Amino acid sequence: MYLIAEFREKESVVRAIERLKDTGVAVAELEVFSDEPVEFYRGVIDHSSRMSTVAVLGAIVNGSLATAFVYFAQHNYQLDTGGMPTFSFWGTGVITYEMTMLGAVLATFAWFLWESGLIRKRDKTRPVPIVPPGSICLRVKCGAEQAASVGDILERAGALGVQAKGDA
């Protein structure tokens, strides 16, 4: 079951989130919707992200593959280099650098799309609230036995209205 509460002030949403976390509601069960970006201070509704790890791994993998490709190409297609080495890290440095950066950028972009839910299959059971202009909606996933207490917390925090959606 989902409870969707509508708020007008950011402070009311912060108060509701902190009270819900104090009663044992996990941060993963809370989602905020708004027609414009809402910035909370650190620790209110932080979701862990692996974006930095993915960026570094994307850079390492793509840079290594680029270097290996250049090495393979230079050793499979022998050229007369006049006594110079066939493979040189100085000669392939630009390609390695550019492909490393490309790997980091593409991995970061792909992970952003994944974390934001834009490329994941949507869960049809999770209702998305209609957010009026100037409002902030807080969606809370809870069991039917918790719905009354969670709804009371949301109303005491300053919610204009609380709707129950999903299976009861």
C-alpha angles and dihedrals in degrees: 000000000000128000116203118197126188120216134180100199129054091221091061091053091049090050091050093048093049093048091048091050090049090055092052105266109146120236089236089065093056124081129175124211126189140157089236133030116283117201117204124192118258115288100024101101105347115169116197116247131197094196096117092051092048091049092052093046091048090051094048095046096045094043091049092048091049092050091047091049093051091047091049093047093048094049098042096049104050116204130186100251097175095247096315119126116270093221122038128170089214091058095047096040095098093050092046092049095047094046091047090055091045090053091051093048095046093046091049092049093047092047090049090054090048096047093045090054095239095125099031123096108264120243105232092199093065108084117219111215124232102239116210116216112278094017133114118210123203117200116200124190110213142147123263090252091056096044096091095050094043091048090050091051091050093050093047089051090059107271114164090212141350123213127191115217133173130029114349 
